[in-house]
Each structure stands twice: as structure tokens, then as C-alpha cells.
Amino acid sequence: MAERQSDYTPPLYGFDERPQGIKAILFAFQHLLAMFSGNILCPIIVCNMLALPHSEKTFLLQAALFSAGVATLIQVRRIGPVGSGLPIVMGTSNAFIPTITGIAGRYGIGAVLATGFLGGLFEGMLGAILPKIRKILTPLVSGVVVLTIGITLIPVGIRQAAGGNTNFGSVENLLLSGLVLTCIVVFSQFGPIVTRSAAIMISMVIGFVAAALAGLVDFTPVAEASWVSFPSPFQYTWSVPLDALIAMLLMYTVTSAETVGDVFAITALGENRAATIDESRGAVMADGVGSSIAAFFNAFPNTSYSQNIGVMAISGVMSRHVVQTSGIILLILALLPKISALIAVMPTAVLGGAAIVLFSTVASSGLLILRKVPLNRRNILIIAVSAGLGIGLNAVPESLNILPDGLRLIFAETGVATSTLVAILLDRILPEAEVR
């Protein structure tokens, strides 16, 4: 233990310290640059899939920014038992994309919001029984699920990189997405801390400017958007299909485990200690409450952002005040529809170049979790069977056409539910390997 303490380097700004003046704002914008692309990805993908007009895309992006700001403030400020009180940035969860697109394609956005609202309440209740949930969602199960999510999302990123519904596979789309992808690699590896932590956002801006110079961007929706407006709640007709609800509840169970992992990571970095049960429980409850509020304001489920913990680890700035400031800035941006409209006219290929990296990073995160698991014969078998079934069925959903329509949504079209259930089942029934 003494050796561990000597290896620990205290952060530049601890949890309770407040950088003064312009420093706090600059540090807050650094968090925004790191989380922004992830936060806008899900609504844009859903809008592109459903071929929604720019005005509706602008509205959903505005809702995503607003909900991320609210959820971040709840997580940091802590309201009663809800919230960790830690500097955790919240945003739209990309892990939900396979589930959200499956539900939206069948039942519409209203079903996504309704099931997301109920799922948020469900996750809030999971927080109250967190110790029992952690016994089920072991690192082995969590790693398999996160790996499956990432791998099943990568084809979505490839389709976006090729242009989505616009000139699919054209030279201009491939060049644009290739430019963004190349810039991400360069900025992630070279340059100062700011460019490394914000590599994805900076690369998307470069791709956007290149597309504009090439005449591939129509700025008419930006000119038509109003300057100021408040995100109006409850804009879609809600419905709760049972299969959609089951798929959503399974994803909320998984994201609870991810959030607990983020809490442990941030307390280890910030104060060289394990997270308390109140911090973990509060973080999961904030995830749920924030997601239910997001649904009310027409946004998709929110979760803690691991990439922002990486920003804090690199910069040494782990101040609650800085993260709270970033939440306030998100709320301000959400009130300016022209900002959301500018994002909405971004070419799909630009987003796709970033999506490939973001989704692949999700898969890599699953591998990092699995590194902590003994790779004995038992655990390798569980990884192989559960991940293989989830990824395979997602790639060939018609293989389960024999099932009723609702069950195909749960077990085939997302794949994540299959991996989750199979991994939990095998982890519970297969005997632990003997230690020799």
C-alpha cells in the first residue's frame, strides 16, 4: 500500500479546488471539445436513418445539448441521494445506438423516448440495489457487452463514412471521411494536450470546412433557424411496445455497470481511493434521473463520459467547479438553435469519419475491461459464445426470422441483449476455474 501511495501524483486541481477567472472557462471548454462529438452522434444517426428534415434534426440536437447540461449538473451538484458529487461529464450514450435505431426504425422516436423514460426510472431503482447488481454485472460480463456494442456499431460508422443516404460510396464522401479519420490520428498523437484531447472535434471542424469549401454544405437551414429558443418538452407521441421496453431495460442495466466503472476511475485518479457506495449509487441514480429528464425533453438516454475522465487524467484538472461550468455552457448552447442547425447541416461523411473512431474506441474499452479478467478456458469460452452470438445475430438478423417480430428486435437486430443475457447466464452457471 505504501508503494502505491508513493506512485500517486496529485492532480493540479483537486475535486474541491476552483481555478480562477478565465482558467475555469477554458478548462470547461476543453471538456466540451472532448464530449461534443459523442453527444451529437446518436441524434444525427437516428435522423439520417429516418431521413428527417434539417429542422427536426436541429431540434433533436438542441434537446441533446440541453439534456447533457442538465444531467451533468445533477451528477456534479448531487440532489439528495441522486448524483455522485464527482466531476463527471454526462452526455448522450452511444452504447444505446443499436437499441435506439432498432426501436426508432420499427416504432418511431416516440417509442424511443417513452421506453427511455421508463428505463431511466428503472436505472434509478437499480442504484438503490447496486451491490446486488454488481454481483451479476461482473467485469467479464461488462467487458463482453461493451465489446459487442462497439463491434456492432462499427458498420454504422462505415455506412455514415460512405455518405449514408447521400451519394453512398462516392469519391467525395470517401475523401471527406478519410480526411477526418486521418486528422484524428494525427491530432491524437501529436501536438499539445488540448489538440490531443479534442482531436475528434477539431478533425470534424476541418472536415466540415473542407466540405463547405467544396460546395457540399447547404447553409439555408442555419439562416432559417431562430437565434434563441427553449427546447420544448414532449414533442412526440409516446408509445411503449413491450419488446422495445425489454431491450431498453437491458441496456440501462449494462450502462449502470459502465457508470460504476467511471466512478471508480475518477476517485482513483483524483484522490487515490476507491469510490464509496454512496458515490457509486448516486452516480447510477443520476444516470437514470438524467435519462428520464432527457426523454421528457425529446433527448436520448444519457450516461457518464469516460473520455472526459481521460481529459482530466491528462490535464490534471479534476475540479467539480470546472465540470459544473461545462454543464452551464451546454445549457446556454442549447438555447441557441443556430448552433444546432450548423451541426445539422454537417455532411454525413464528416460524421462517419469520426464515428468509426468513436465506435472502435468503444470496442477497445471492452477489451480493456476484459484485460482485468483471468483469460482461462472458462472465461474465454464465455467471451467467445456470448460475443459471437451477439455480433453474429446483429450481422445476420434474418437468421431468427422464425421468432415473433418483437423477439427479433430484442435478440437479433441489436445483438447486445443476446450478448448480455448469454454472458450473465454462463457466468452464473459455469463453475469457476480451479486455481493451480
N, C-alpha and C positions, 0 to 999 in steps of 0.2 A: 504493500500500500504506500509506503514511504517513497518507493521508487516512482510510482505512478504520480504522486504529488509533485516530485521534482521535475517530471517531464511536462507538467502542465504550464501553459503560458496564458496568463490572464488576458482578457480582451482589452482593447484600447478603451472602450466604453462598456461598462457592465450593464446589467438589466435596469438598474435604478438610476443610472447616470444620464444626464441630459446635455448633449452637445449644444453649444450656444449659437444663436443667431442663424446666419445663412448655412452654417455647417449642418444643422438638423435638416434643413430643406434639401440640401444637396445629397445627404445620405438617404433621405426618404425617396428622392427621385432615382437613386441607384436601385432601390428595391422595386420601384415601378418598372424600370427598364428590364429587370430580371424576370418579373412576373407577367408583364403586359401581353406578350405574345401567347403565353399559355392561357391567359384569361379570355382572350378573344377567339381562340381557336375553335372551341366547341360550337358556339353560336354560328360562326361563319360556315363551318362544315354542315351543320343542320340546314342552314338557309340555302347553301349551294345544292344540297341533296334534294330539297323540296322545291328548288327553283323559285324562291320567294323574291319579291321585288326589293329594290335597294332601300325603300322607305321602311319596310319591315325589318330588314337586316340592320338598319341603323337603330331602330327601336330596340331590338334584342341585344345589340352591343351596348347601348346605353344602359339597359337593365343589368347586363353582366358587370359593368363597371360599378354601378350603384350598389349591387348586392355584395360585390367583393369588398367595397369600402365598409359597408355595414357589418359584414361578417368579421372583418379584420378588427374593427373597433370592439365588437363583442368579445372576441378572443383575447385581446390585449387588456381591455378595461376590466373584464370579469364582472358580471352582474349576478350577484348571489353565488350559487354554485356553478353557473354557466360561464365558461371561459377559463383558460389556463392561467391568465395573468402574465403570460410569457410573450416575448416579441415574435409572434408567429404571424406571417402574412397569409391571408386567405384569398382564394380565387376559385373560379370555375374548374371543376375537376375533370381533367381529360380522361381519367380512368373510366368515366361513365359513358364515353362516346359510343362504344359499340351498343350498349344498352339503350342510350338515348336515340340513336339513329334507328335502331330496330323498332322502338316504340313509336317514334315520330313517323316512320315510313308506313306503319300499319294504322295508327290511330290518331295521328296529328300531334301538334305541340301541346294542346290542352291536356292530353293524357300524360305527356311527359311531366308537365307542371303538377298535375294532381297527384300522380304517384311519387313525384319528387317531394311534394309537401308532406305526404304521409310517411315517406321514407325518412325524412328529416326528423319527424316526431319519433319514429322508431329508433333512429340512431341516438336521439336524446335519451331514450329509455335504456339503450344499451350502455350508455355511460354510467348509469346507476348500478349496473351489474357487471362492471368492467372486469373485475378479477376472474369471473367465470368465463367471460368471452375470451380472455387472453389464454385460457387453458385450451380452448378449441382452435383459435387462430394462432397456431404456433408459427415460429419463423419459417418452418418448412412449408406450411400451408400458405402463408402470406407471400413467400418468395415465388411459389408456383403460380399463384394468382396474378401477381404483378408481372411476372414474366409473360404469362398468357395474354394479359391486357396489352402489353407492349407489342408483342408479335402480331396479334390480330389487328392492331391499329396501323401497322406499317403499310399494308396495302392501301389503306385510306389515304395516307400521306403520299404514296406513289401516284394514286389517281388524281389527287389535288395538284401534284407537281406537273402532271401531264396536261393540266388545264381543266379538269373536272368536266363540266357541261359545255365548256367553250373551247372549240378547236382542239379537241383531245389529241395529244401526241404531236402537236405542231412544233415546228422548229423554234418559233418564238417562245412558246411555253417551256420547252425543254431548256432553252438558253437562259430564260429568266430563273427557273427553279435551280438550274445548275450554278448560276451566278450567286444566288442566295446561299446555297449549300457550301460553295467554295468560300465565300466570305465568312460564314460561321466557323469553318475550320480554321481559317487564318486568324480571325479575331479571338477565337477561343484559346489559341496557343501563343499568340504574340501580342505585345503591347502592354499598357498599364492595366491595373486592376479593373478600372471602370469599363474598358472595352472588353475585357475577358468575361466579366460578369454579365454584361449587356450585349454579348456577341449576337444573339439571335435577333434582338430588337434592332440593333444597328444594321445588321445584314438585311432585314426586311425593309428598312427605310431605303437602303441602297437599291434593292430590287424594285421598290415602288418608284423611286426617282428614275431608274433606268426605263421602267415601263412607261412612265409619263413622257419621258423624252422621246420614246419610240412611238408615241401616239396611241398607246394601248389602254389609256385610262380616260374614262368619261367623268368629268368633274361636275356635270349637271346636277346630280343628287346632292352634292355638297352645297352648291349655290342655292338649291331649293330648301335645304334644311334650315330650321329656325336656329336662332342664336342661343336661346335659353328655354328649357322646358323641364318639367319634373317627370320622372318615369311613372306612368300611370299604372296602377296595380290592376290585376285581374282582367287582362285584355283578351284572354282566350277562354273558350268554353271547356270546362274541366270534365273529364270522364276518368273512371277508374277500372279499366279492364283487369281482370284477375291475373292473367298471365304477365301483363306489364308490371303490376304491383309486385308480384313474386320476384321477377327479375330485378326490379329496383331495390327491393329489400335485401337481396343477396349482395348487391353492390354496396349498399350502405354498411353492411356487416364487414365487408372487405376494407372499405375506406376507414373504418374505425381503427383497424389494426395499423394502417399506414399512419394515421394521425398519432397514435401512441408512439410509434417509432420516431416520428418527428419530434415529439416532446422529449423523449429520452436523449435524442441527438442534441437538442438545443441546450438542455440543462448540463449535459456533459461538456459542451463547448464553452458555455457561459460561466458556469460555476463549478465545474469538475465534480459533479454529483449526479446521482440517479434522480429521476423525476419522482415527485411524491404522488401518491394515489389521487389526491385532490387535484393536482395539476393535470394528470392524465385523464381523470374522469371529467374535469371541467372542459378540457380540450375537445373530447369526443362530444360532450353535450353542446358545446359551441358550434361544432361541425353540423350537428343536427339542427339546432335552432337557426343557425345562419342559412342552412339549405332550405328550411321551411319558409323563412322570410324571403329568400331568393325566389322561390316558386310563386309567392304572393305577388312579387314584382316582376313576374314573367322571365325569371332567370333560372338557369340550370343548377344542379347541386354544387355546393362549394366544399372545399377541403383545404387543409394546410398545404403550403407550397414548400416542398423540400429544397427547390433551387435557391430560395431566399435564405435558407439556413447556410447554404454554400456561400452566398454573398457575405453573410456575417462572419463565417469562418475565415474568409479571405481578407476582409476589411478590418476585422476586429471590432466592429461597431455592433453591439448587441443590445442597444438601448430600446426599452419599451417606448420611450418618447418618440424615437425615430420611426418605428413601425406605426405608431398611432398617427403620426403626421402623414405617412404614406396613405393610411386609410382615409384621412380627411381629404387629401388631394384626389383620391379616387372618386369620392363623393362629388367634389367640385367638377371634375372632368365629366361625370355622368350627367351633370346639369347642362352640358354644352353639346347639343346634338350635332353640331358641325364637326366635332371631333370624331364622334361615332360614324358620321356619314363619310368622313375622309377614310376611315378604316374600311367601311363597307365597300368602297369602290376599288379596293386593292385587288389586283388580278389574282385569280385562284392559284396560278403557278407560283407566285411570290410566297403565298401562304404555304403551298405544298413543299417548297424547299426547306422552310423552317419546320414543317410538320414531320418530315422524315427524321430530322434530328431529335425533335421532341419525343416522338413515339419510340424511336430507337433507344433514347435515354431511359424511357420507362422500362423497357425490356432489360436494359443494363442494370437498372435499380433492382429488378427481380433477381438478377444474377448475384448482385452484391449481398442481398439478403440471404441467398442460398449458400454463399461462401461461409456463413456462420454456422451452417448445418453440417454435421458429420456426413460425408458422402459415402456411407456404407451401402451394402447391397439393398437393404430395406428402403432407405431414403431415395436412392437412385431409381428404384422401381416405382415409388410413389410419384416422383417427379416425371418420369417417363410416361406413365399411364395417364395421370391427370392432365399434364400439359399437352400430351399428344392428342388426347380426346378433345380437349377444348379447342386447340388450334386447328385440328383436323376437321372437326364438325363445323367450325366457323368458315373454313375454306370451302367445304362441300356440304352446305346446309340441306341440300335436296336429298342427302342420304337418309334423312329422318322424315321423309315425306309420309311415312306410314303413321306418324304421330299426329294427334289433333293439332290444329293450327296454333293454339295457344302454347302448347308444349314445345313446338318447334322454335317459337320465339325465345323461350327460356333456355333450351338446351342446345340449339343449333346456331341460330342466327347471331348470337353474341359469343357463345363459346365460353365466356367467363364463368357463367353459372355452372356449367358442366365441370370445369376445372376445380372450382371451389368445392362443390359437393363431393366429387370423387376424391380430392385431396384430403378433405376432412374425414370422410368415411375410411379411407385406407389408413390414415394416420391414427385413427382411433382403434381400428380392429387388428392391424398387423402388429405382431409382437416386436418390441424394441430389440435391436441387435445386441447380442451379448458382447460385453467389453472383455477383451482378451489381453 
